[in-house]
Protein backbone atom coordinates (compact mmCIF):
# COMPACT_ATOMS: atom_id res chain seq x y z
CA UNK A 1 0.00 0.00 0.00
CA UNK A 2 2.96 2.32 0.45
CA UNK A 3 3.16 2.79 -3.33
CA UNK A 4 -0.48 3.79 -3.43
CA UNK A 5 -0.33 6.52 -0.81
CA UNK A 6 0.56 9.25 -3.29
CA UNK A 7 -2.30 8.29 -5.60
CA UNK A 8 -5.43 10.48 -5.90
CA UNK A 9 -7.59 7.39 -5.32
CA UNK A 10 -5.96 6.44 -2.02
CA UNK A 11 -8.11 7.54 0.92
CA UNK A 12 -8.55 6.43 4.52
CA UNK A 13 -6.02 3.63 4.19
CA UNK A 14 -7.71 2.08 1.15
CA UNK A 15 -7.23 2.05 -2.61
CA UNK A 16 -10.36 3.39 -4.30
CA UNK A 17 -9.71 2.05 -7.81
CA UNK A 18 -9.28 -1.35 -9.45
CA UNK A 19 -6.79 0.04 -11.99
CA UNK A 20 -3.81 -0.15 -9.61
CA UNK A 21 -2.11 -3.45 -10.43
CA UNK A 22 1.53 -2.39 -10.24
CA UNK A 23 3.88 -5.34 -10.48
CA UNK A 24 7.09 -5.54 -8.48
CA UNK A 25 9.26 -6.71 -11.38
CA UNK A 26 12.32 -8.95 -11.27
CA UNK A 27 13.82 -9.02 -7.74
CA UNK A 28 17.31 -8.80 -9.31
CA UNK A 29 16.49 -5.36 -10.69
CA UNK A 30 17.01 -2.03 -8.96
CA UNK A 31 15.49 0.64 -11.19
CA UNK A 32 15.36 4.13 -9.73
CA UNK A 33 13.19 5.89 -12.32
CA UNK A 34 10.88 4.75 -15.11
CA UNK A 35 9.92 7.23 -17.83
CA UNK A 36 7.45 6.60 -20.65
CA UNK A 37 7.92 8.31 -24.02
CA UNK A 38 4.51 8.67 -25.62
CA UNK A 39 2.62 10.22 -28.52
CA UNK A 40 -0.98 9.99 -29.59
CA UNK A 41 0.16 9.67 -33.21
CA UNK A 42 2.80 7.71 -35.08
CA UNK A 43 5.50 9.18 -37.26
CA UNK A 44 6.58 11.98 -34.93
CA UNK A 45 10.00 10.48 -34.14
CA UNK A 46 9.17 9.16 -30.69
CA UNK A 47 11.64 6.27 -30.88
CA UNK A 48 14.39 8.62 -32.03
CA UNK A 49 13.67 10.94 -29.11
CA UNK A 50 13.80 7.94 -26.75
CA UNK A 51 17.16 6.83 -28.15
CA UNK A 52 18.72 10.30 -28.04
CA UNK A 53 17.45 10.98 -24.52
CA UNK A 54 18.93 7.63 -23.44
CA UNK A 55 22.28 8.59 -24.98
CA UNK A 56 22.27 11.98 -23.26
CA UNK A 57 21.36 10.48 -19.87
CA UNK A 58 24.15 7.94 -20.34
CA UNK A 59 26.66 10.71 -21.12
CA UNK A 60 25.61 12.35 -17.85
CA UNK A 61 26.93 9.29 -16.03
CA UNK A 62 23.67 7.36 -15.55
CA UNK A 63 22.96 3.66 -16.05
CA UNK A 64 20.21 3.56 -18.68
CA UNK A 65 17.94 1.00 -20.31
CA UNK A 66 15.28 1.14 -23.02
CA UNK A 67 12.24 -1.11 -23.02
CA UNK A 68 10.89 -1.03 -26.58
CA UNK A 69 7.16 -1.14 -25.97
CA UNK A 70 6.27 -0.93 -29.65
CA UNK A 71 5.88 -4.69 -29.97
CA UNK A 72 4.41 -4.75 -33.49
CA UNK A 73 6.60 -1.96 -34.88
CA UNK A 74 9.91 -2.10 -32.96
CA UNK A 75 12.75 0.14 -34.13
CA UNK A 76 15.01 0.77 -31.13
CA UNK A 77 17.33 -2.20 -31.79
CA UNK A 78 17.64 -1.25 -35.46
CA UNK A 79 18.68 2.37 -34.91
CA UNK A 80 21.29 1.26 -32.36
CA UNK A 81 22.59 -1.42 -34.72
CA UNK A 82 22.08 -4.38 -32.40
CA UNK A 83 20.66 -7.78 -33.30
CA UNK A 84 19.36 -10.79 -31.42
CA UNK A 85 18.90 -13.27 -30.15
CA UNK A 86 19.19 -12.09 -26.57
CA UNK A 87 20.45 -14.60 -24.01
CA UNK A 88 18.38 -16.48 -21.45
CA UNK A 89 19.58 -17.40 -17.99
CA UNK A 90 17.92 -19.33 -15.19
CA UNK A 91 16.98 -16.00 -13.58
CA UNK A 92 15.59 -14.28 -16.66
CA UNK A 93 16.38 -12.69 -20.00
CA UNK A 94 19.63 -10.76 -20.37
CA UNK A 95 19.08 -7.57 -22.42
CA UNK A 96 21.33 -6.57 -25.29
CA UNK A 97 23.75 -3.68 -24.87
CA UNK A 98 24.55 -0.91 -27.30
CA UNK A 99 28.08 0.27 -28.05
CA UNK A 100 27.67 3.02 -25.43
CA UNK A 101 26.33 0.50 -22.84
CA UNK A 102 22.63 1.33 -22.95
CA UNK A 103 20.63 -1.83 -22.19
CA UNK A 104 17.95 -2.72 -24.74
CA UNK A 105 15.00 -5.11 -24.81
CA UNK A 106 12.99 -5.15 -28.03
CA UNK A 107 10.74 -7.61 -29.80
CA UNK A 108 13.12 -7.58 -32.77
CA UNK A 109 15.75 -9.20 -30.55
CA UNK A 110 13.48 -12.24 -30.18
CA UNK A 111 12.44 -12.72 -33.81
CA UNK A 112 14.24 -15.10 -36.22
CA UNK A 113 14.37 -12.23 -38.74
CA UNK A 114 13.98 -8.55 -37.88
CA UNK A 115 11.59 -8.15 -40.82
CA UNK A 116 9.21 -10.85 -39.51
CA UNK A 117 5.82 -9.37 -38.56
CA UNK A 118 4.23 -9.72 -35.14
CA UNK A 119 0.57 -10.55 -35.78
CA UNK A 120 -0.95 -10.62 -32.31
CA UNK A 121 -4.07 -9.24 -30.71
CA UNK A 122 -3.86 -6.48 -28.11
CA UNK A 123 -4.01 -8.59 -24.92
CA UNK A 124 -1.09 -10.76 -26.08
CA UNK A 125 0.97 -7.67 -26.96
CA UNK A 126 0.21 -6.16 -23.55
CA UNK A 127 1.32 -9.41 -21.92
CA UNK A 128 4.72 -9.14 -23.59
CA UNK A 129 5.19 -5.71 -22.00
CA UNK A 130 4.74 -7.27 -18.57
CA UNK A 131 7.24 -9.98 -19.50
CA UNK A 132 9.79 -7.35 -20.53
CA UNK A 133 9.30 -5.75 -17.12
CA UNK A 134 9.20 -8.93 -15.02
CA UNK A 135 11.48 -11.37 -16.84
CA UNK A 136 14.33 -9.17 -18.10
CA UNK A 137 17.36 -8.76 -15.85
CA UNK A 138 17.88 -5.02 -16.13
CA UNK A 139 20.10 -4.94 -13.06
CA UNK A 140 20.80 -1.54 -11.53
CA UNK A 141 19.48 1.35 -13.61
CA UNK A 142 19.10 5.03 -12.90
CA UNK A 143 16.61 5.36 -15.76
CA UNK A 144 14.50 2.88 -17.72
CA UNK A 145 12.89 4.56 -20.73
CA UNK A 146 9.81 2.90 -22.21
CA UNK A 147 9.25 3.64 -25.89
CA UNK A 148 5.46 3.37 -26.17
CA UNK A 149 3.63 2.67 -29.44
CA UNK A 150 1.39 5.42 -30.86
CA UNK A 151 -2.04 5.93 -29.40
CA UNK A 152 -3.86 5.24 -26.16
CA UNK A 153 -4.47 1.51 -26.53
CA UNK A 154 -3.60 -1.68 -24.68
CA UNK A 155 0.15 -1.14 -24.33
CA UNK A 156 -0.08 2.39 -22.94
CA UNK A 157 -2.79 1.24 -20.54
CA UNK A 158 -0.73 -1.78 -19.43
CA UNK A 159 2.37 0.33 -18.83
CA UNK A 160 0.51 2.91 -16.76
CA UNK A 161 -1.35 0.27 -14.75
CA UNK A 162 1.33 -2.37 -14.26
CA UNK A 163 4.68 -0.56 -14.18
CA UNK A 164 5.63 2.08 -11.60
CA UNK A 165 6.07 4.92 -14.09
CA UNK A 166 7.51 8.11 -12.60
CA UNK A 167 6.57 10.32 -15.50
CA UNK A 168 5.57 10.60 -19.15
CA UNK A 169 7.19 12.71 -21.87
CA UNK A 170 4.83 13.52 -24.74
CA UNK A 171 6.24 13.92 -28.26
CA UNK A 172 4.51 15.88 -31.00
CA UNK A 173 5.33 17.57 -34.29
CA UNK A 174 4.33 21.07 -35.42
CA UNK A 175 1.09 20.26 -37.28
CA UNK A 176 -2.20 21.25 -35.66
CA UNK A 177 -3.68 17.80 -36.39
CA UNK A 178 -0.97 16.19 -34.30
CA UNK A 179 -1.65 18.63 -31.44
CA UNK A 180 -5.26 17.46 -31.34
CA UNK A 181 -4.25 13.80 -31.19
CA UNK A 182 -1.51 14.39 -28.61
CA UNK A 183 -4.09 16.02 -26.34
CA UNK A 184 -5.79 12.61 -26.21
CA UNK A 185 -2.59 11.08 -24.86
CA UNK A 186 -2.25 13.88 -22.34
CA UNK A 187 -5.81 13.38 -21.11
CA UNK A 188 -5.28 9.62 -20.83
CA UNK A 189 -2.11 10.13 -18.80
CA UNK A 190 -3.88 12.53 -16.46
CA UNK A 191 -6.81 10.14 -16.02
CA UNK A 192 -4.34 7.41 -15.08
CA UNK A 193 -2.89 9.75 -12.47
CA UNK A 194 0.57 9.79 -14.04
CA UNK A 195 2.84 12.82 -14.03
CA UNK A 196 3.55 14.49 -17.37
CA UNK A 197 7.15 15.70 -17.33
CA UNK A 198 6.61 17.87 -20.39
CA UNK A 199 6.04 17.99 -24.14
CA UNK A 200 8.63 17.93 -26.94
CA UNK A 201 8.04 19.32 -30.42
CA UNK A 202 10.08 17.08 -32.71
CA UNK A 203 10.83 17.88 -36.38
CA UNK A 204 10.43 21.54 -35.49
CA UNK A 205 12.71 22.86 -38.21
CA UNK A 206 15.69 22.20 -40.42
CA UNK A 207 18.89 24.25 -40.45
CA UNK A 208 20.14 24.36 -44.06
CA UNK A 209 23.94 24.72 -44.40
CA UNK A 210 24.94 28.35 -44.75
CA UNK A 211 21.40 29.53 -44.00
CA UNK A 212 21.30 31.90 -41.02
CA UNK A 213 17.77 31.13 -39.83
CA UNK A 214 15.93 27.87 -39.12
CA UNK A 215 13.60 26.76 -41.90
CA UNK A 216 10.21 25.62 -40.61
CA UNK A 217 9.39 22.77 -42.95
CA UNK A 218 5.88 22.25 -41.56
CA UNK A 219 5.32 25.89 -40.65
CA UNK A 220 6.23 27.37 -37.33
CA UNK A 221 4.57 25.20 -34.71
CA UNK A 222 2.36 26.42 -31.90
CA UNK A 223 3.24 23.57 -29.55
CA UNK A 224 4.69 25.83 -26.87
CA UNK A 225 1.54 27.94 -26.83
CA UNK A 226 -0.73 24.87 -26.69
CA UNK A 227 1.35 23.26 -23.94
CA UNK A 228 1.25 26.37 -21.77
CA UNK A 229 -2.52 26.56 -22.18
CA UNK A 230 -2.68 23.01 -20.80
CA UNK A 231 -0.53 23.99 -17.81
CA UNK A 232 2.35 21.73 -18.85
CA UNK A 233 6.06 22.33 -19.45
CA UNK A 234 7.40 22.77 -22.97
CA UNK A 235 10.66 20.83 -23.19
CA UNK A 236 11.80 22.38 -26.46
CA UNK A 237 11.70 22.12 -30.23
CA UNK A 238 14.12 19.67 -31.88
CA UNK A 239 15.32 19.85 -35.49
CA UNK A 240 15.46 17.36 -38.33
CA UNK A 241 19.15 16.86 -39.11
CA UNK A 242 20.65 14.91 -41.98
CA UNK A 243 23.45 13.55 -39.81
CA UNK A 244 21.00 12.13 -37.27
CA UNK A 245 18.91 10.44 -39.98
CA UNK A 246 22.00 8.92 -41.60
CA UNK A 247 23.35 7.61 -38.29
CA UNK A 248 19.97 6.07 -37.41
CA UNK A 249 19.88 4.33 -40.80
CA UNK A 250 23.40 3.02 -40.16
CA UNK A 251 22.47 1.70 -36.70
CA UNK A 252 24.78 4.23 -35.07
CA UNK A 253 22.38 6.62 -33.35
CA UNK A 254 24.70 6.58 -30.31
CA UNK A 255 27.25 8.59 -32.33
CA UNK A 256 24.90 11.55 -32.83
CA UNK A 257 25.55 14.50 -30.57
CA UNK A 258 23.28 17.48 -30.10
CA UNK A 259 23.45 19.95 -27.23
CA UNK A 260 19.65 20.20 -27.15
CA UNK A 261 19.40 16.60 -25.91
CA UNK A 262 22.02 17.30 -23.27
CA UNK A 263 19.78 20.12 -22.07
CA UNK A 264 16.76 17.82 -22.18
CA UNK A 265 18.54 15.17 -20.11
CA UNK A 266 19.55 17.79 -17.55
CA UNK A 267 15.97 19.02 -17.32
CA UNK A 268 14.59 15.48 -16.93
CA UNK A 269 17.07 14.69 -14.16
CA UNK A 270 16.12 17.87 -12.32
CA UNK A 271 12.38 17.30 -12.74
CA UNK A 272 12.31 13.61 -11.82
CA UNK A 273 14.25 13.95 -8.55
C-alpha positions as CSV (number, residue, x, y, z in Angstrom):
1,X,0.0,0.0,0.0
2,X,3.0,2.3,0.5
3,X,3.2,2.8,-3.3
4,X,-0.5,3.8,-3.4
5,X,-0.3,6.5,-0.8
6,X,0.6,9.3,-3.3
7,X,-2.3,8.3,-5.6
8,X,-5.4,10.5,-5.9
9,X,-7.6,7.4,-5.3
10,X,-6.0,6.4,-2.0
11,X,-8.1,7.5,0.9
12,X,-8.5,6.4,4.5
13,X,-6.0,3.6,4.2
14,X,-7.7,2.1,1.1
15,X,-7.2,2.1,-2.6
16,X,-10.4,3.4,-4.3
17,X,-9.7,2.0,-7.8
18,X,-9.3,-1.3,-9.4
19,X,-6.8,0.0,-12.0
20,X,-3.8,-0.1,-9.6
21,X,-2.1,-3.5,-10.4
22,X,1.5,-2.4,-10.2
23,X,3.9,-5.3,-10.5
24,X,7.1,-5.5,-8.5
25,X,9.3,-6.7,-11.4
26,X,12.3,-8.9,-11.3
27,X,13.8,-9.0,-7.7
28,X,17.3,-8.8,-9.3
29,X,16.5,-5.4,-10.7
30,X,17.0,-2.0,-9.0
31,X,15.5,0.6,-11.2
32,X,15.4,4.1,-9.7
33,X,13.2,5.9,-12.3
34,X,10.9,4.8,-15.1
35,X,9.9,7.2,-17.8
36,X,7.5,6.6,-20.6
37,X,7.9,8.3,-24.0
38,X,4.5,8.7,-25.6
39,X,2.6,10.2,-28.5
40,X,-1.0,10.0,-29.6
41,X,0.2,9.7,-33.2
42,X,2.8,7.7,-35.1
43,X,5.5,9.2,-37.3
44,X,6.6,12.0,-34.9
45,X,10.0,10.5,-34.1
46,X,9.2,9.2,-30.7
47,X,11.6,6.3,-30.9
48,X,14.4,8.6,-32.0
49,X,13.7,10.9,-29.1
50,X,13.8,7.9,-26.8
51,X,17.2,6.8,-28.1
52,X,18.7,10.3,-28.0
53,X,17.5,11.0,-24.5
54,X,18.9,7.6,-23.4
55,X,22.3,8.6,-25.0
56,X,22.3,12.0,-23.3
57,X,21.4,10.5,-19.9
58,X,24.2,7.9,-20.3
59,X,26.7,10.7,-21.1
60,X,25.6,12.3,-17.9
61,X,26.9,9.3,-16.0
62,X,23.7,7.4,-15.6
63,X,23.0,3.7,-16.0
64,X,20.2,3.6,-18.7
65,X,17.9,1.0,-20.3
66,X,15.3,1.1,-23.0
67,X,12.2,-1.1,-23.0
68,X,10.9,-1.0,-26.6
69,X,7.2,-1.1,-26.0
70,X,6.3,-0.9,-29.7
71,X,5.9,-4.7,-30.0
72,X,4.4,-4.7,-33.5
73,X,6.6,-2.0,-34.9
74,X,9.9,-2.1,-33.0
75,X,12.8,0.1,-34.1
76,X,15.0,0.8,-31.1
77,X,17.3,-2.2,-31.8
78,X,17.6,-1.3,-35.5
79,X,18.7,2.4,-34.9
80,X,21.3,1.3,-32.4
81,X,22.6,-1.4,-34.7
82,X,22.1,-4.4,-32.4
83,X,20.7,-7.8,-33.3
84,X,19.4,-10.8,-31.4
85,X,18.9,-13.3,-30.1
86,X,19.2,-12.1,-26.6
87,X,20.4,-14.6,-24.0
88,X,18.4,-16.5,-21.4
89,X,19.6,-17.4,-18.0
90,X,17.9,-19.3,-15.2
91,X,17.0,-16.0,-13.6
92,X,15.6,-14.3,-16.7
93,X,16.4,-12.7,-20.0
94,X,19.6,-10.8,-20.4
95,X,19.1,-7.6,-22.4
96,X,21.3,-6.6,-25.3
97,X,23.8,-3.7,-24.9
98,X,24.6,-0.9,-27.3
99,X,28.1,0.3,-28.0
100,X,27.7,3.0,-25.4
101,X,26.3,0.5,-22.8
102,X,22.6,1.3,-23.0
103,X,20.6,-1.8,-22.2
104,X,18.0,-2.7,-24.7
105,X,15.0,-5.1,-24.8
106,X,13.0,-5.2,-28.0
107,X,10.7,-7.6,-29.8
108,X,13.1,-7.6,-32.8
109,X,15.8,-9.2,-30.6
110,X,13.5,-12.2,-30.2
111,X,12.4,-12.7,-33.8
112,X,14.2,-15.1,-36.2
113,X,14.4,-12.2,-38.7
114,X,14.0,-8.5,-37.9
115,X,11.6,-8.2,-40.8
116,X,9.2,-10.9,-39.5
117,X,5.8,-9.4,-38.6
118,X,4.2,-9.7,-35.1
119,X,0.6,-10.6,-35.8
120,X,-1.0,-10.6,-32.3
121,X,-4.1,-9.2,-30.7
122,X,-3.9,-6.5,-28.1
123,X,-4.0,-8.6,-24.9
124,X,-1.1,-10.8,-26.1
125,X,1.0,-7.7,-27.0
126,X,0.2,-6.2,-23.6
127,X,1.3,-9.4,-21.9
128,X,4.7,-9.1,-23.6
129,X,5.2,-5.7,-22.0
130,X,4.7,-7.3,-18.6
131,X,7.2,-10.0,-19.5
132,X,9.8,-7.4,-20.5
133,X,9.3,-5.8,-17.1
134,X,9.2,-8.9,-15.0
135,X,11.5,-11.4,-16.8
136,X,14.3,-9.2,-18.1
137,X,17.4,-8.8,-15.8
138,X,17.9,-5.0,-16.1
139,X,20.1,-4.9,-13.1
140,X,20.8,-1.5,-11.5
141,X,19.5,1.3,-13.6
142,X,19.1,5.0,-12.9
143,X,16.6,5.4,-15.8
144,X,14.5,2.9,-17.7
145,X,12.9,4.6,-20.7
146,X,9.8,2.9,-22.2
147,X,9.2,3.6,-25.9
148,X,5.5,3.4,-26.2
149,X,3.6,2.7,-29.4
150,X,1.4,5.4,-30.9
151,X,-2.0,5.9,-29.4
152,X,-3.9,5.2,-26.2
153,X,-4.5,1.5,-26.5
154,X,-3.6,-1.7,-24.7
155,X,0.1,-1.1,-24.3
156,X,-0.1,2.4,-22.9
157,X,-2.8,1.2,-20.5
158,X,-0.7,-1.8,-19.4
159,X,2.4,0.3,-18.8
160,X,0.5,2.9,-16.8
161,X,-1.4,0.3,-14.7
162,X,1.3,-2.4,-14.3
163,X,4.7,-0.6,-14.2
164,X,5.6,2.1,-11.6
165,X,6.1,4.9,-14.1
166,X,7.5,8.1,-12.6
167,X,6.6,10.3,-15.5
168,X,5.6,10.6,-19.2
169,X,7.2,12.7,-21.9
170,X,4.8,13.5,-24.7
171,X,6.2,13.9,-28.3
172,X,4.5,15.9,-31.0
173,X,5.3,17.6,-34.3
174,X,4.3,21.1,-35.4
175,X,1.1,20.3,-37.3
176,X,-2.2,21.3,-35.7
177,X,-3.7,17.8,-36.4
178,X,-1.0,16.2,-34.3
179,X,-1.6,18.6,-31.4
180,X,-5.3,17.5,-31.3
181,X,-4.2,13.8,-31.2
182,X,-1.5,14.4,-28.6
183,X,-4.1,16.0,-26.3
184,X,-5.8,12.6,-26.2
185,X,-2.6,11.1,-24.9
186,X,-2.2,13.9,-22.3
187,X,-5.8,13.4,-21.1
188,X,-5.3,9.6,-20.8
189,X,-2.1,10.1,-18.8
190,X,-3.9,12.5,-16.5
191,X,-6.8,10.1,-16.0
192,X,-4.3,7.4,-15.1
193,X,-2.9,9.7,-12.5
194,X,0.6,9.8,-14.0
195,X,2.8,12.8,-14.0
196,X,3.6,14.5,-17.4
197,X,7.1,15.7,-17.3
198,X,6.6,17.9,-20.4
199,X,6.0,18.0,-24.1
200,X,8.6,17.9,-26.9
201,X,8.0,19.3,-30.4
202,X,10.1,17.1,-32.7
203,X,10.8,17.9,-36.4
204,X,10.4,21.5,-35.5
205,X,12.7,22.9,-38.2
206,X,15.7,22.2,-40.4
207,X,18.9,24.3,-40.5
208,X,20.1,24.4,-44.1
209,X,23.9,24.7,-44.4
210,X,24.9,28.3,-44.7
211,X,21.4,29.5,-44.0
212,X,21.3,31.9,-41.0
213,X,17.8,31.1,-39.8
214,X,15.9,27.9,-39.1
215,X,13.6,26.8,-41.9
216,X,10.2,25.6,-40.6
217,X,9.4,22.8,-43.0
218,X,5.9,22.3,-41.6
219,X,5.3,25.9,-40.7
220,X,6.2,27.4,-37.3
221,X,4.6,25.2,-34.7
222,X,2.4,26.4,-31.9
223,X,3.2,23.6,-29.6
224,X,4.7,25.8,-26.9
225,X,1.5,27.9,-26.8
226,X,-0.7,24.9,-26.7
227,X,1.4,23.3,-23.9
228,X,1.3,26.4,-21.8
229,X,-2.5,26.6,-22.2
230,X,-2.7,23.0,-20.8
231,X,-0.5,24.0,-17.8
232,X,2.4,21.7,-18.9
233,X,6.1,22.3,-19.4
234,X,7.4,22.8,-23.0
235,X,10.7,20.8,-23.2
236,X,11.8,22.4,-26.5
237,X,11.7,22.1,-30.2
238,X,14.1,19.7,-31.9
239,X,15.3,19.9,-35.5
240,X,15.5,17.4,-38.3
241,X,19.1,16.9,-39.1
242,X,20.6,14.9,-42.0
243,X,23.5,13.5,-39.8
244,X,21.0,12.1,-37.3
245,X,18.9,10.4,-40.0
246,X,22.0,8.9,-41.6
247,X,23.4,7.6,-38.3
248,X,20.0,6.1,-37.4
249,X,19.9,4.3,-40.8
250,X,23.4,3.0,-40.2
251,X,22.5,1.7,-36.7
252,X,24.8,4.2,-35.1
253,X,22.4,6.6,-33.4
254,X,24.7,6.6,-30.3
255,X,27.3,8.6,-32.3
256,X,24.9,11.5,-32.8
257,X,25.5,14.5,-30.6
258,X,23.3,17.5,-30.1
259,X,23.5,20.0,-27.2
260,X,19.6,20.2,-27.2
261,X,19.4,16.6,-25.9
262,X,22.0,17.3,-23.3
263,X,19.8,20.1,-22.1
264,X,16.8,17.8,-22.2
265,X,18.5,15.2,-20.1
266,X,19.6,17.8,-17.5
267,X,16.0,19.0,-17.3
268,X,14.6,15.5,-16.9
269,X,17.1,14.7,-14.2
270,X,16.1,17.9,-12.3
271,X,12.4,17.3,-12.7
272,X,12.3,13.6,-11.8
273,X,14.2,14.0,-8.5
